[in-house]
């Protein structure tokens, strides 16, 4: 992560950066630069300085030995303040993520570090996280593989008469057994007409013959996968097969357009036009988004008004979809922008799977 710390300071005028993590305001960037597992070290600070190893300022109850971090522990407010002052001695401009720094916490820091100037680095943090290191890409790749292994078992998990929640629970159990304690996001299992709701909340609807949409993702060492797969319970109609093939074709077009220096808004527009011409349906949401520590990460991704430019090392999703009275068909894969184009990290089936 040394190169990313260097990149962060290239993107900001701060002399040092403080990332504060708490239960009320979990700081993704704290975990990004520390590589510590999510859900831990509440009330801790991570201090970044140019060309120096990160400093973890944590309560004495936390783990003391972390090989890749310099750790400073406190057991009182007085000691915490003394550590902070010492570590920031000689530093005039302190970078904070204003997007995730509550007012009261900011005022306390100003009081402790009297005379320091605080600067907002929220945009610099996003810019730094847009491209992924080889280590990050590997972690995402493992999360994707776990997710694909899980969805292969869905026909085994399914039994006649079960509800969306029951099927989702079985899929979640597999994911949790093979990945981190938490999932990338709550699994969506949408049956029949529910598949027409892009952000359907998995419920007690009984799964009957017809379309079944599953949007899910494993997490590996803090990094997410995000896939959507389509199934048909029973034999799919010729129309269902045809619509699936057209959505799949639109995804292939988007893939062919993804390369360094490509404009995300233009990719969205060309894919949207294809979907409209072939199916008569509109693309009612973004074509895809960044993927990383969060299922919706940096960069912003492919939207109608997106001005983003793709760069080598970006990891994103592609999720073309159509929705209507018939239900919904959405196919989502994860991709890596390479020097020559894009590499599929996941690979949706070319044909609609029947169960």
C-alpha positions in Angstrom: 0.0 0.0 0.0 3.1 2.3 0.0 2.4 3.3 -3.6 -1.2 4.3 -2.7 0.0 6.4 0.3 2.4 8.1 -2.1 -0.3 8.7 -4.6 -2.6 10.2 -2.0 -0.1 12.8 -1.0 0.4 13.5 -4.7 -3.3 14.3 -4.9 -3.4 16.6 -1.8 -1.5 19.5 -0.1 -1.7 17.9 3.3 1.5 17.3 5.4 -0.2 14.3 7.2 -3.6 12.5 7.0 -5.8 11.4 9.9 -8.4 8.7 9.2 -10.9 8.3 12.1 -12.9 5.1 12.5 -15.9 4.7 14.7 -19.1 2.6 15.0 -21.3 5.7 14.1 -19.1 6.6 11.1 -17.1 3.6 9.8 -14.3 5.0 7.6 -13.6 2.8 4.6 -10.3 4.6 4.0 -9.1 3.6 7.5 -9.4 0.0 6.4 -8.1 0.7 2.9 -4.7 2.0 4.1 -4.4 -0.2 7.3 -5.6 -3.4 5.7 -7.2 -4.3 9.0 -10.5 -6.3 8.9 -13.8 -4.5 8.8 -15.8 -4.2 12.0 -12.8 -3.8 14.3 -10.8 -0.9 15.8 -13.6 1.4 16.5 -12.4 4.6 18.1 -9.0 4.3 16.5 -7.1 6.7 14.2 -4.8 5.9 11.3 -2.1 8.4 10.7 -0.4 8.7 7.3 2.7 10.6 6.6 4.7 10.9 3.3 7.3 8.1 2.8 6.6 6.7 6.3 4.8 3.6 7.5 1.2 4.2 8.7 0.7 4.7 12.5 -2.3 3.1 14.2 -3.4 5.0 17.3 -5.6 2.5 19.1 -7.0 1.7 22.5 -4.8 -0.6 24.7 -7.5 -3.3 24.4 -6.8 -3.8 20.7 -4.2 -6.1 19.2 -0.7 -4.6 19.8 1.4 -6.4 17.2 0.5 -5.7 13.6 3.5 -6.4 11.4 2.9 -3.8 8.7 1.8 -1.0 11.0 3.5 1.1 13.7 1.2 0.9 16.7 0.7 3.5 19.4 -1.7 2.6 22.2 -3.5 4.7 24.8 -5.4 3.9 28.0 -6.6 7.4 28.8 -7.7 10.6 27.1 -4.5 12.3 28.3 -2.2 9.7 26.7 -4.3 9.7 23.5 -3.8 13.5 23.1 -0.1 13.3 23.9 0.4 10.6 21.2 -1.4 12.6 18.7 0.5 15.8 19.4 3.9 14.0 19.3 3.1 12.1 16.0 2.0 15.4 14.3 4.8 17.5 15.6 6.1 19.8 12.8 3.1 19.0 10.6 1.1 22.1 9.7 -1.7 20.9 7.3 -3.7 17.9 8.5 -5.9 16.1 5.9 -9.3 14.9 7.0 -12.1 13.2 5.2 -14.7 15.9 5.7 -17.4 13.5 4.3 -17.1 11.2 7.3 -15.9 13.5 10.1 -18.7 14.5 12.5 -18.7 18.1 13.7 -18.1 17.2 17.4 -15.1 15.0 16.5 -13.7 17.8 14.3 -14.0 20.3 17.1 -12.2 18.0 19.5 -9.4 17.5 17.0 -9.1 21.3 16.6 -8.9 21.7 20.3 -6.2 19.0 20.7 -4.2 20.2 17.7 -4.5 23.9 18.3 -2.8 25.9 15.5 -3.0 23.2 12.9 -4.8 23.8 9.6 -7.3 21.1 8.5 -7.9 20.4 4.8 -10.5 18.3 3.1 -9.0 15.3 1.3 -12.3 13.5 0.5 -11.9 13.9 -3.3 -8.2 12.9 -3.1 -9.1 9.7 -1.3 -11.7 8.8 -4.0 -9.2 9.5 -6.8 -6.5 7.4 -5.1 -8.9 4.4 -4.8 -10.1 4.6 -8.5 -7.3 2.3 -9.7 -6.4 -1.0 -7.9 -3.0 -2.4 -7.0 -2.1 -6.0 -8.0 -2.8 -7.1 -4.4 -6.3 -5.5 -4.5 -7.1 -7.1 -7.8 -6.1 -10.5 -6.5 -8.4 -10.1 -3.5 -11.3 -9.1 -5.7 -10.6 -12.1 -8.0 -10.8 -14.5 -5.0 -14.1 -12.9 -3.9 -15.4 -13.3 -7.5 -14.4 -17.0 -7.6 -16.1 -17.7 -4.3 -19.3 -16.0 -5.7 -19.2 -18.1 -8.9 -18.7 -21.3 -7.0 -21.7 -20.4 -4.8 -24.0 -19.7 -7.7 -23.2 -23.0 -9.3 -24.8 -24.6 -6.3 -28.0 -22.7 -6.6 -29.9 -25.6 -8.4 -28.9 -27.8 -5.5 -30.0 -25.3 -2.9 -33.4 -24.8 -4.6 -36.4 -27.0 -3.8 -40.0 -26.6 -4.9 -42.1 -24.5 -2.6 -39.3 -22.5 -1.0 -39.4 -18.8 -0.6 -36.9 -16.1 -1.8 -35.6 -15.7 1.8 -35.1 -19.5 2.2 -33.1 -19.7 -1.0 -31.2 -16.6 -0.2 -30.3 -18.0 3.2 -28.8 -21.1 1.7 -26.7 -19.1 -0.7 -25.6 -16.7 2.1 -24.5 -19.7 4.2 -22.3 -21.0 1.4 -20.8 -17.5 0.9 -20.1 -16.9 4.6 -18.5 -20.4 4.9 -16.0 -19.6 2.2 -15.4 -15.9 2.6 -15.2 -13.2 5.2 -17.7 -13.0 8.0 -19.8 -10.4 6.1 -21.1 -10.3 2.6 -20.5 -7.6 0.0 -24.1 -6.6 0.4 -27.5 -8.2 1.3 -28.3 -10.8 -1.3 -31.2 -10.1 -3.6 -33.4 -13.1 -4.6 -36.2 -11.8 -6.8 -38.8 -14.2 -8.2 -41.3 -13.6 -11.0 -42.6 -10.0 -11.1 -40.2 -9.1 -8.3 -37.3 -9.4 -10.7 -38.6 -6.2 -12.3 -37.6 -4.2 -9.1 -33.9 -3.4 -9.5 -33.4 -3.2 -5.7 -36.0 -5.7 -4.6 -35.9 -6.7 -0.9 -35.8 -10.5 -0.6 -39.0 -11.6 1.1 -41.4 -14.4 1.7 -42.6 -14.7 -1.8 -42.8 -18.3 -2.9 -40.6 -19.1 -5.9 -42.8 -20.3 -8.7 -42.2 -21.1 -12.4 -40.7 -18.2 -14.3 -37.7 -15.8 -14.0 -35.5 -15.8 -11.0 -32.9 -13.0 -10.5 -30.1 -13.4 -8.0 -27.8 -10.4 -7.2 -25.1 -11.3 -4.7 -21.4 -11.1 -3.8 -18.8 -12.6 -1.5 -16.2 -10.6 0.3 -12.5 -11.5 0.6 -10.2 -9.7 3.0 -12.4 -6.6 2.8 -12.8 -6.7 -1.0 -16.1 -7.3 -2.8 -17.5 -9.2 -5.7 -20.9 -8.2 -7.3 -22.6 -10.5 -9.7 -26.2 -10.9 -11.0 -27.3 -14.2 -12.5 -30.6 -15.2 -14.1 -32.5 -18.5 -13.9 -35.8 -19.8 -15.1 -37.7 -22.1 -12.8 -39.1 -24.7 -15.2 -38.8 -24.5 -18.9 -38.0 -21.0 -20.3 -40.1 -19.7 -23.1 -38.6 -18.7 -26.5 -39.3 -15.1 -25.6 -37.4 -15.3 -22.3 -34.4 -16.9 -24.1 -34.5 -14.2 -26.7 -34.6 -11.4 -24.2 -31.7 -12.9 -22.2 -29.6 -13.3 -25.3 -30.2 -9.6 -26.2 -29.2 -8.4 -22.8 -26.1 -10.6 -22.9 -25.3 -9.2 -26.4 -25.5 -5.6 -24.9 -23.0 -6.6 -22.2 -20.6 -7.9 -24.8 -20.8 -4.6 -26.7 -20.1 -2.7 -23.5 -17.1 -5.0 -22.8 -15.7 -4.3 -26.3 -15.8 -0.5 -25.6 -14.1 -0.7 -22.2 -10.4 0.3 -22.5 -8.1 3.0 -21.2 -9.1 6.5 -22.1 -12.7 5.5 -23.0 -15.5 7.8 -21.8 -17.9 6.1 -19.4 -20.8 8.3 -20.5 -20.3 7.3 -24.1 -20.1 3.6 -23.3 -23.4 4.0 -21.4 -25.1 5.8 -24.3 -24.0 3.2 -26.9 -25.1 0.3 -24.8 -28.4 2.0 -24.0 -29.1 2.6 -27.7 -28.5 -1.0 -28.5 -30.8 -2.2 -25.7 -33.5 0.2 -26.9 -33.2 -0.9 -30.5 -33.2 -4.6 -29.8 -35.8 -4.8 -26.9 -37.7 -1.5 -26.9 -36.8 -1.1 -23.2 -34.8 1.7 -21.6 -31.8 1.2 -19.4 -33.3 2.6 -16.2 -30.2 2.6 -14.1 -26.4 2.9 -14.6 -24.6 0.4 -16.7 -22.2 -0.4 -14.0 -20.1 1.0 -11.1 -16.7 0.8 -9.5 -15.9 -2.2 -7.3 -13.4 -2.6 -4.4 -13.8 -2.2 -0.6 -17.4 -1.5 -1.3 -19.8 -3.0 -3.8 -20.3 0.6 -5.1 -16.7 1.9 -5.0 -14.6 4.3 -6.9 -14.7 5.1 -9.8 -18.3 6.3 -10.3 -18.8 4.1 -13.3 -21.1 4.2 -16.3 -24.0 6.6 -16.1 -26.0 8.8 -18.4 -24.1 12.0 -17.4 -20.8 10.3 -16.4 -17.7 12.2 -17.6 -15.4 9.6 -16.1 -12.5 8.3 -18.2 -11.4 4.6 -17.8 -7.8 3.9 -16.7 -5.7 0.8 -16.6 -6.2 -0.9 -13.2 -9.8 0.1 -12.6 -12.2 -2.6 -11.5 -15.9 -2.1 -12.3 -19.1 -4.0 -12.9 -21.2 -4.1 -16.1 -24.9 -4.8 -15.5 -27.2 -4.1 -18.5 -30.8 -4.9 -17.8 -34.4 -4.7 -19.0 -37.5 -4.6 -16.9 -41.2 -4.9 -17.7 -44.5 -6.7 -17.0 -42.7 -9.9 -17.8 -40.3 -9.3 -14.9 -36.6 -8.3 -15.2 -33.4 -9.6 -16.8 -30.1 -8.3 -15.5 -26.7 -9.8 -16.1 -23.8 -8.5 -14.1 -20.1 -9.3 -14.4 -17.0 -7.8 -12.9 -14.2 -6.5 -15.2 -10.7 -5.2 -14.9 -9.4 -2.4 -17.3 -6.2 -3.6 -18.8 -3.6 -2.0 -21.0 -5.3 -3.3 -24.2 -9.0 -3.4 -23.2 -10.9 -5.2 -20.5 -10.6 -8.6 -18.8 -13.6 -10.5 -17.4 -13.1 -11.4 -13.8 -16.4 -13.2 -13.9 -18.2 -14.8 -16.8 -22.0 -15.0 -17.0 -23.5 -17.9 -19.0 -24.4 -17.2 -22.6 -27.8 -18.8 -22.2 -30.6 -18.5 -19.7 -30.1 -21.3 -17.1 -33.2 -23.5 -16.4 -33.8 -25.2 -13.0 
